[in-house]
Amino acid sequence: MSQAFVRESDGQWLNDVAPTLNALLVYLTRENNGIRVYEKRSYVNDGGRQIHEMSNGLSYAKDNDGKWEIL
C-alpha cells in the first residue's frame, strides 16, 4: 500500500483537537481544504456552555470532558 493511503487514514478527528479556539480554527481550516474558517459569533447558552458559531455554518462547543463537538 502506498504511503499516501496510509497517511490519509491517519487523519485527526474533531475530538482529538486541543481545547483552544485557535486549535479548532486550524483544524477546521485544514478540513476545509485550506479555505479559512473563522468565528462569526460566540455566546453562552442558557446551560452556561460557550457556543462558537463558525463561518462553515456549524456551531461548536466543548463537552463535559473538554473535547470539541458539533452542535
N, C-alpha and C positions, 0 to 999 in steps of 0.2 A: 504494500500500500504506500502511496506517495506521502511525503511529509505534509503536503498541502491538506490532504484529507484528515490527517491526524490533528493538525492544528485547528481545523475547522470545528472538530468535535470537542475541543478543549475550551470553548468559549466561556466567558464569565456569565453568571446568572445575576439577576437583579438582587436577590437576597444575599449575594456574596459581596456586593458593593459596600464600601466603608460608609458608616452612618453620617456622612457630611454632605451638605448640599453640593459642594464643589465636586466630590466624587460622583454623585448622582448625575450632575451635568456632563461630566466627562464620559461616563458610561452611556448616557442617552445619546450624546452626540456621536459616539463611536457606533452605536446600534443604528443610528440614523444615517449611515454611510458618510459620516463626516460633516453632515449639514448641522450647523449649530442649533442646539436645543437650549432654550433659556426659560427662566421662571417668569411667568406672566403675572402671577398673584400668589400671595401667601396669606393664610389666615388661620385662626384657631377655631375649630368647630365647637359645637355645644358640649361634646365629650372631652374637650381640653386637648385634642390632638392637633398638631401643627400640620396643615394641609398645604401642599405646594402644587399649584396649577401650572402646567408646563406648556410650552409652545407646540408640543406634539399632540395636544388635545387631551392628554391624560392627566390625572391628579395622582400624586404620590404622598405617602405618609410612612412613618416608621411604626412597626408593630410593637407589641409589648417587649420583644427581645431586642429592639433597636435595629431591626432589619427593614430595608425598604420594601414597600408593597404598593401595588396599583390599587387605587380605589375605584 
